[in-house]
Amino acid sequence: MTNARRTTTHRRRSPRRIARKPLAGSLAVAALLGGAWYATAATNSGDSGGSTAAKTSPSASASTSASASSEAAADGSTSASGTATASASAKTTPKAVAKTSTAAKAATGTLTPISTTVALAAKFPYLTAGYNNTREWTRTTTAVAPNGTLRVAWPAADGVHVTPLNAAGVRSGADTIVKGAKEVGGLVAHNDGFALLTRVTDTNKWKETAAAIVRYTGAKQTFRTKLTSTASNDTSPGLDGQLTWNGTKYGAYFVVHGAGGFADGHFGDKLTYISAKGAKLSGGWSWGCSHNEGIALHAETSGAFTSLCFDDWRSGLFVSTGIGAPDVAPVVQREQCWAGYCGGTFPSRTGDLVKSASGRYATAFASRGAASAKKNSADSSGRGWTVTPKTSTHQVAVAFMANRNSGPGKAVYLTSAAGTENVNVHVAPYGKDRLLVSWESLKGAKCNAGTCTGTFTGTHLRLIDWNGKVQGADKVVSARISGDIAVLKNGTLTWAYAPVTPTYASPLNGASPTTTSLRIARLTP
């Protein structure tokens, strides 16, 4: 826990003010489980997703008439045309596939993503108000099945839509709509369907949602397993989650809110394993990082899945492999964190964790660094830290771990301009021995209580090797990398984003604007 000043706005736009105070009594003993040090009530969530139009292939322009009308104004306030339908996009599939394939070859190795356009059958609210009402992309998740087909999950008013695509990013059928689902917390694509980490209605003292995994085989729901309940004294009003699959079991990592017991009213995180048939398995933990401000999870072929968390109590980024971020968990980076904000947060509190063939790991994040970091004497548990940030704006940092049980050396910083804010940082594998790091930059940044506004100046792509050495100059592209990136068997990276021009000039107030199309970007090493 840090001594940073708290504003009245919680990162999930809580309707009630947050009271952050040390837990007492029985929770002092239970603190060994990694309890959270602030109390709050019901919250609203939203995760990050994407924006502006990429340089599209001819097929993308022709695939639906909706794409032109979906280019929203630079202030993000214009809703896209709602006239296009899913079937309209599917009709152009043969031509789109052929032209996209040709364009893909031309773009190989140039760091220039190509894209197709997919018309949506419902309105997608592509912005979310984060901490201090900062503008964040509503999360979309793109996942690839073993047979190379794709699925994209995105939220709408009638539930979470899962759109099927072929490997070229062209719609291959109608959406599956997961009714009652409130958030995209993670997606696994299977040859015969998908599994979605989401939130569903529940009965509890806070009147909040429950975390759940929903599995579809074809168009049929085959199981819906709730991961929080009154029996376990927890809820999940905002997942900020990750869902992974190792071929035999799922790992679901997400934020929980105590609804009874030692953690009543406090926030932590939970890692749960689920079988292929929806049964809960042993392992994981019920209470981990204090008010996790950033989650990443990598599925391992055996043993515990590797996880990362940004913990406001311990003030920084931690790696854990089997128990919930214990005191001895390796520290990746000290950052100034508190409830609702972390100085080194992943985009929308979800992160990327890339594993190399030799077993090393890499993660990228937005960092303010640490001018100083020391134990917080006001924290009677002896586990809290006070971190003074080194910079007012976030810079792009990459950390490397030799294995999942060791902390890294010093983070490698890819940016340093004091007046430039860098947001929406991602990392993905690029070919056999390089990494692609992406971020969005804002010049003329004005910062308050850990959040910044400024003028959007582009999406940056940079290649680095596994030592952090830069492999060429930045490439500024019109495509946004937001939400989760899928990696095809040939190494092609693909993701979905809303075709709008981003702005970070002011906070987001009121309802999100909407779009009725998505761009499916592809980048081949």
matplotlib code that plots the C-alpha trace (Angstrom):
import matplotlib.pyplot as plt

x = [0.0, 1.3, 0.7, -0.4, -3.3, -6.6, -9.2, -12.9, -13.0, -12.3, -10.8, -14.1, -16.2, -17.5, -20.8, -19.5, -16.4, -13.5, -12.3, -8.7, -7.6, -5.6, -7.6, -7.8, -8.6, -8.9, -7.7, -4.3, -3.7, -5.3, -2.9, -0.5, -2.9, -2.2, -5.3, -6.2, -5.9, -8.8, -12.6, -15.2, -18.6, -20.1, -18.0, -18.4, -15.7, -14.4, -11.3, -9.3, -9.7, -8.6, -9.1, -8.2, -8.3, -5.3, -4.2, -6.6, -6.3, -8.6, -10.7, -11.2, -12.6, -14.9, -16.0, -18.8, -20.1, -20.2, -16.4, -16.5, -19.3, -17.6, -14.6, -15.5, -14.5, -11.2, -13.0, -14.4, -18.0, -19.5, -21.4, -20.8, -23.6, -25.8, -27.0, -24.4, -25.1, -23.0, -24.2, -23.1, -19.5, -19.7, -20.9, -17.5, -15.5, -13.9, -12.6, -11.5, -9.5, -7.7, -6.8, -5.9, -3.4, -1.7, -1.5, -0.1, 2.9, 3.5, 3.5, 5.7, 8.5, 7.7, 6.0, 2.9, -0.2, -2.9, -6.6, -10.0, -13.3, -15.9, -19.4, -21.0, -24.6, -24.8, -23.2, -19.9, -19.2, -15.4, -14.5, -14.4, -13.9, -11.0, -9.4, -10.1, -12.3, -9.3, -10.2, -9.5, -10.3, -13.0, -11.4, -11.7, -10.0, -8.8, -7.9, -6.7, -7.9, -5.6, -7.0, -6.0, -9.5, -10.1, -12.7, -13.1, -15.0, -16.5, -19.3, -22.6, -25.9, -27.3, -24.3, -20.8, -20.6, -18.1, -17.4, -16.0, -13.3, -11.1, -7.4, -7.5, -9.6, -12.9, -16.2, -17.0, -20.4, -22.9, -22.0, -22.6, -24.1, -23.4, -26.5, -26.2, -22.4, -21.0, -17.4, -14.7, -12.2, -10.4, -11.1, -9.8, -10.7, -11.2, -11.8, -15.4, -16.2, -14.7, -14.5, -15.1, -14.1, -16.9, -19.2, -22.8, -25.6, -25.4, -27.0, -24.7, -24.6, -23.1, -25.5, -22.5, -21.8, -20.0, -16.9, -17.7, -16.3, -18.8, -18.0, -19.7, -19.5, -20.8, -23.8, -24.6, -23.6, -22.0, -21.2, -21.3, -19.2, -19.3, -16.0, -17.2, -20.2, -21.6, -20.1, -16.6, -17.5, -16.5, -17.8, -16.3, -17.6, -14.8, -12.6, -9.5, -8.9, -7.0, -8.1, -5.6, -5.6, -2.8, -4.7, -6.1, -7.2, -8.1, -6.5, -8.7, -7.1, -9.2, -10.1, -12.3, -14.3, -14.7, -18.3, -18.0, -15.3, -11.8, -11.7, -15.2, -15.3, -11.8, -10.3, -7.8, -7.4, -8.1, -6.5, -8.8, -8.2, -11.1, -11.3, -12.3, -15.7, -16.2, -15.2, -13.2, -9.7, -7.2, -4.4, -4.4, -5.5, -8.6, -7.0, -3.7, -2.5, -3.9, -6.3, -4.6, -3.9, -2.5, -3.0, -1.0, -1.1, 0.8, -0.4, 2.3, 2.3, 2.6, 2.6, 1.3, 0.6, 3.0, 1.3, 2.1, 0.3, 0.6, -0.1, -1.0, -0.2, 3.3, 3.6, 4.9, 4.9, 5.4, 5.7, 4.2, 4.0, 1.7, 0.7, -0.9, 2.0, 3.7, 6.2, 9.0, 7.6, 10.2, 9.8, 9.8, 9.5, 8.7, 6.0, 3.7, 0.4, -2.8, -6.5, -7.7, -4.3, -0.9, 2.2, 3.2, -0.2, -0.7, -3.2, -6.6, -5.1, -4.4, -0.9, 1.2, 3.6, 5.7, 7.7, 10.8, 11.8, 14.6, 12.1, 12.7, 9.8, 9.3, 6.6, 6.2, 4.4, 4.0, 6.3, 7.0, 9.9, 11.0, 13.1, 12.9, 11.2, 11.1, 9.0, 5.9, 6.4, 2.7, 1.8, 1.7, 2.0, 5.5, 4.6, 3.5, 5.9, 6.1, 7.3, 8.2, 7.8, 10.8, 8.8, 5.3, 4.6, 4.7, 7.6, 7.7, 9.5, 10.3, 11.4, 13.0, 13.0, 15.4, 12.6, 9.3, 10.8, 13.3, 13.1, 14.7, 17.5, 16.8, 13.9, 14.9, 13.3, 12.4, 11.2, 12.4, 10.7, 9.6, 6.6, 5.3, 2.8, 2.9, -0.2, -1.6, 1.7, 1.8, 4.5, 4.2, 6.5, 7.8, 9.3, 11.7, 14.0, 12.5, 9.7, 7.2, 6.5, 3.7, 2.4, 0.4, 2.0, 0.6, 2.5, 2.1, 1.0, -0.7, -0.8, -2.8, -3.0, -1.2, -3.3, -2.4, -4.2, -2.5, -2.5, -2.5, 0.6, 0.4, 0.7, 4.4, 5.8, 9.3, 11.3, 13.7, 15.7, 15.5, 18.1, 16.1, 18.3, 16.4, 16.3, 15.6, 13.6, 10.1, 7.3, 4.2, 1.1, -2.5, -3.7, -4.1, -2.9, -5.4, -7.0, -5.5, -3.3, -3.5, -0.4, -1.0, 1.2, 3.2, 3.9, 1.4, 0.0, -3.7, -6.0, -9.3, -9.8, -12.4, -11.9, -11.8, -9.2, -8.2, -8.1, -6.7, -7.3, -10.0, -11.6, -14.5, -17.8, -21.1, -21.8, -19.3, -19.6, -20.2, -19.2, -20.8, -17.6, -14.2, -10.9, -9.0, -5.3, -2.6, 1.1, 3.4, 7.1]
y = [0.0, 3.4, 6.8, 8.3, 10.8, 9.2, 10.8, 10.2, 8.2, 4.5, 2.8, 0.9, 4.0, 2.9, 4.6, 4.8, 6.4, 4.0, 3.9, 2.5, 1.4, -1.5, -4.6, -5.4, -8.3, -11.6, -10.2, -9.4, -13.2, -13.9, -11.3, -14.2, -15.1, -11.7, -9.7, -6.3, -3.1, -1.1, -1.4, -0.5, -1.6, -2.3, -1.3, -1.2, -2.5, -2.2, -3.3, -2.0, -2.6, -0.8, 2.0, 3.7, 2.2, 0.3, 0.6, -1.8, -4.2, -3.7, -6.5, -4.8, -1.7, -3.8, -6.2, -4.0, -0.5, -0.1, 0.4, 3.9, 5.1, 3.5, 5.9, 8.0, 11.5, 12.2, 13.1, 9.5, 10.8, 9.6, 6.3, 4.1, 3.3, 0.5, -0.7, -3.3, -6.9, -9.9, -11.6, -8.7, -9.3, -13.0, -12.7, -11.3, -14.0, -15.6, -12.3, -11.0, -14.2, -14.0, -10.3, -10.4, -13.3, -11.2, -8.1, -10.2, -11.3, -7.6, -6.6, -9.3, -8.0, -4.3, -3.8, -2.6, -4.4, -5.2, -5.5, -6.7, -5.3, -7.3, -5.9, -6.4, -7.4, -5.1, -1.9, -2.2, 0.5, 0.8, 3.2, 2.7, 5.3, 4.2, 5.8, 9.6, 8.9, 8.3, 7.0, 3.3, 0.9, -1.5, -4.9, -7.2, -10.6, -12.5, -16.2, -18.8, -22.4, -25.4, -25.6, -22.0, -20.4, -17.3, -16.1, -12.5, -11.7, -8.2, -6.9, -5.5, -4.6, -8.1, -10.0, -10.9, -11.7, -14.2, -13.7, -16.6, -15.8, -17.7, -17.4, -14.4, -12.4, -12.8, -13.7, -17.4, -17.5, -15.8, -14.6, -16.7, -14.4, -15.4, -14.0, -12.3, -12.0, -8.6, -8.5, -10.1, -11.4, -13.9, -16.2, -19.6, -20.8, -24.5, -26.2, -26.9, -23.7, -21.6, -20.9, -17.4, -15.9, -13.4, -12.1, -13.3, -12.3, -13.6, -13.3, -11.8, -9.0, -6.5, -7.3, -7.8, -10.2, -13.6, -14.6, -17.6, -19.7, -20.4, -23.1, -23.4, -26.4, -25.3, -23.1, -25.0, -24.0, -27.1, -25.7, -22.5, -22.7, -19.9, -19.2, -17.0, -17.4, -16.9, -20.2, -18.8, -15.3, -13.5, -11.7, -10.3, -6.9, -6.4, -9.2, -7.5, -11.2, -13.7, -17.2, -19.7, -23.4, -25.9, -28.6, -30.3, -27.6, -23.9, -21.3, -18.3, -15.4, -12.4, -9.8, -10.7, -8.7, -10.1, -10.7, -12.2, -13.9, -12.4, -10.3, -8.8, -5.6, -5.9, -6.7, -9.4, -11.8, -15.4, -18.1, -21.1, -24.2, -25.8, -29.1, -29.5, -30.5, -27.5, -29.0, -27.1, -28.5, -28.2, -25.6, -21.8, -19.6, -17.9, -14.7, -13.3, -9.9, -7.0, -5.2, -6.4, -3.6, -5.8, -9.5, -11.7, -15.5, -18.0, -21.6, -24.2, -27.8, -29.0, -27.6, -24.1, -21.6, -18.6, -15.3, -11.7, -9.1, -5.4, -5.2, -1.9, -3.3, -4.4, -1.6, -3.2, -6.0, -9.6, -13.0, -16.0, -19.7, -21.6, -19.4, -16.0, -13.6, -14.4, -12.0, -14.0, -13.7, -12.3, -8.5, -7.5, -3.8, -1.4, 1.1, 3.6, 1.8, 2.4, 1.3, 2.4, 3.1, 1.7, 3.6, 0.6, -0.8, -3.1, -1.7, -2.1, -4.2, -7.1, -7.9, -9.9, -12.6, -14.1, -17.3, -18.0, -21.5, -21.6, -20.9, -17.2, -14.7, -11.2, -8.6, -5.0, -2.3, 1.5, 2.6, 5.7, 4.0, 4.5, 7.4, 5.6, 2.6, 1.7, -0.3, 1.7, 2.3, 3.1, -0.4, -2.6, -5.8, -4.8, -5.8, -2.4, -0.2, 3.5, 4.2, 7.7, 7.7, 8.8, 10.5, 12.1, 10.4, 6.7, 5.3, 2.0, -0.7, -4.3, -6.9, -10.3, -13.3, -16.2, -18.5, -18.4, -18.6, -15.7, -12.0, -10.1, -7.6, -3.9, -3.2, -2.0, 1.4, 2.0, 5.6, 8.6, 11.9, 13.6, 15.4, 12.4, 9.9, 6.3, 4.1, 0.8, -1.1, -4.6, -7.2, -10.2, -12.8, -11.7, -14.6, -17.0, -14.6, -11.1, -9.3, -6.7, -4.0, -1.5, 1.5, 4.7, 8.1, 11.4, 14.6, 17.7, 15.4, 17.0, 14.7, 14.6, 11.9, 9.4, 9.9, 12.0, 13.7, 14.8, 14.9, 11.5, 11.1, 7.6, 3.9, 2.8, -0.6, -1.5, -4.7, -5.8, -8.9, -11.1, -8.9, -5.7, -4.5, -2.4, -3.9, -0.8, 2.4, 2.8, 2.3, 4.5, 2.9, 3.7, 0.3, 0.1, -2.9, -3.3, -6.2, -9.7, -10.7, -14.1, -15.8, -18.1, -21.2, -19.3, -16.5, -14.1, -11.8, -10.9, -8.8, -6.8, -3.1, -0.4, 1.7, 5.1, 7.7, 7.9, 10.9, 11.4, 15.1, 14.9, 12.4, 10.3, 11.5, 9.9, 6.8, 5.3, 6.0, 2.9, 1.3, -1.5, -2.8, -4.1, -4.2, -7.5, -6.6, -9.1, -8.7, -11.4, -11.4]
z = [0.0, -0.9, 0.6, -2.7, -2.8, -3.6, -5.8, -5.6, -8.8, -8.7, -11.7, -12.3, -11.7, -8.3, -7.4, -3.8, -2.5, -1.6, 1.9, 1.9, 5.3, 6.8, 7.7, 11.4, 13.7, 12.0, 8.7, 10.2, 10.6, 7.2, 5.6, 5.0, 2.1, 0.5, 1.6, 0.1, 2.1, 1.2, 1.5, -1.1, -2.4, -5.8, -8.9, -12.6, -15.0, -18.5, -20.2, -23.1, -26.8, -30.0, -32.5, -35.9, -39.3, -40.6, -44.2, -45.6, -48.5, -51.4, -50.2, -46.8, -48.5, -50.5, -47.9, -46.5, -47.1, -43.3, -43.0, -44.5, -42.2, -39.2, -39.3, -36.2, -35.6, -33.9, -30.6, -30.5, -30.3, -33.6, -33.7, -36.7, -39.1, -37.8, -41.2, -42.0, -41.0, -40.4, -43.5, -45.7, -44.7, -45.2, -48.8, -49.9, -48.4, -51.5, -53.0, -49.5, -48.9, -52.2, -52.0, -48.4, -49.1, -51.8, -49.6, -46.8, -48.9, -49.8, -46.2, -44.8, -42.7, -43.2, -39.8, -41.8, -40.6, -43.2, -42.3, -43.3, -42.1, -40.4, -40.0, -36.6, -35.9, -32.8, -31.6, -29.9, -27.3, -27.9, -25.1, -21.3, -18.6, -16.4, -13.4, -13.3, -16.3, -18.5, -22.0, -22.4, -25.2, -24.4, -24.5, -27.5, -27.4, -30.5, -30.2, -32.7, -32.6, -33.4, -36.9, -37.6, -37.4, -35.4, -32.9, -31.6, -28.5, -27.9, -25.6, -26.6, -24.9, -25.5, -24.2, -25.3, -29.0, -30.3, -34.0, -36.1, -38.7, -41.1, -40.9, -43.3, -40.9, -42.9, -41.2, -41.6, -39.9, -37.5, -34.1, -31.0, -28.4, -24.8, -23.2, -19.8, -20.1, -19.0, -19.9, -22.0, -19.4, -21.7, -24.6, -25.7, -29.3, -29.9, -33.3, -32.2, -30.3, -27.6, -23.8, -22.5, -19.1, -18.3, -15.6, -15.0, -12.6, -9.1, -5.6, -3.0, -0.4, -2.8, -5.6, -7.9, -10.7, -10.5, -12.5, -14.8, -17.6, -20.4, -22.9, -26.3, -28.6, -32.0, -31.2, -28.0, -24.5, -22.9, -19.5, -17.5, -14.3, -11.8, -10.2, -7.3, -5.0, -1.6, -0.5, -1.2, 0.1, -3.1, -6.2, -9.3, -10.3, -12.7, -14.0, -15.5, -16.2, -18.3, -19.5, -20.8, -21.9, -21.9, -23.8, -20.8, -18.4, -18.2, -16.0, -15.1, -13.3, -12.2, -9.6, -6.7, -4.1, -0.6, 0.3, 3.8, 5.8, 6.5, 3.3, 3.5, 1.4, 0.2, -3.2, -4.1, -7.0, -7.7, -9.8, -10.6, -12.7, -14.6, -16.4, -20.1, -18.8, -16.5, -13.2, -10.7, -10.1, -7.3, -7.4, -7.8, -4.9, -3.5, -2.4, -3.9, -4.9, -3.1, -5.5, -8.5, -11.0, -13.7, -14.6, -16.9, -17.2, -19.3, -19.6, -18.8, -20.0, -16.4, -13.0, -12.0, -14.7, -14.6, -13.5, -13.1, -10.9, -10.2, -6.5, -4.8, -1.4, -2.3, -4.7, -7.9, -10.4, -9.1, -10.7, -8.9, -9.8, -7.5, -4.5, -4.5, -4.7, -1.4, 0.3, -1.4, -4.9, -7.3, -7.8, -11.5, -10.9, -8.0, -9.0, -7.3, -7.0, -5.2, -5.5, -8.9, -10.4, -10.7, -12.0, -14.0, -15.0, -18.0, -20.5, -18.9, -16.1, -18.4, -19.7, -22.1, -20.9, -23.8, -23.3, -25.5, -26.8, -24.1, -21.3, -20.7, -20.2, -21.3, -20.4, -21.4, -19.4, -18.9, -16.2, -14.1, -12.5, -8.9, -7.6, -4.2, -2.8, 0.9, 3.3, 4.5, 8.2, 8.6, 7.5, 10.6, 8.5, 7.3, 3.8, 2.3, 0.3, -0.4, -3.9, -5.2, -9.0, -11.0, -13.8, -14.1, -17.4, -18.3, -20.3, -22.1, -20.2, -21.0, -18.3, -18.9, -16.6, -16.9, -15.8, -14.0, -10.5, -10.8, -10.9, -13.7, -13.9, -14.4, -16.8, -20.3, -21.2, -24.8, -24.4, -22.3, -23.4, -20.2, -21.8, -23.6, -22.1, -23.4, -23.0, -24.2, -24.1, -25.6, -26.4, -28.7, -30.2, -33.7, -35.6, -33.8, -32.0, -31.7, -29.9, -31.1, -28.6, -29.3, -27.6, -28.2, -27.5, -26.3, -26.6, -24.4, -21.5, -18.5, -15.5, -12.3, -9.7, -11.9, -15.1, -18.1, -21.0, -24.2, -28.0, -29.6, -31.9, -33.1, -32.5, -32.4, -33.3, -32.4, -32.7, -30.0, -29.4, -26.2, -24.6, -25.2, -28.0, -30.5, -34.0, -36.1, -35.8, -34.7, -37.2, -36.6, -38.0, -38.3, -36.9, -33.1, -31.2, -28.4, -26.6, -26.9, -29.8, -31.4, -32.9, -35.9, -36.5, -39.1, -36.6, -38.0, -35.4, -35.6, -33.5, -33.6, -33.1, -33.6, -36.8, -35.0, -34.4, -30.8, -28.6, -25.1, -24.9, -22.3, -19.9, -21.1, -19.6, -20.4, -22.4, -24.8, -28.5, -30.6, -33.9, -36.0, -37.6, -36.5, -38.3, -38.2, -38.5, -39.5, -39.3, -40.6, -39.6]

ax = plt.figure().add_subplot(projection="3d")
ax.plot(x, y, z, "-o")
ax.set_aspect("equal")
plt.show()
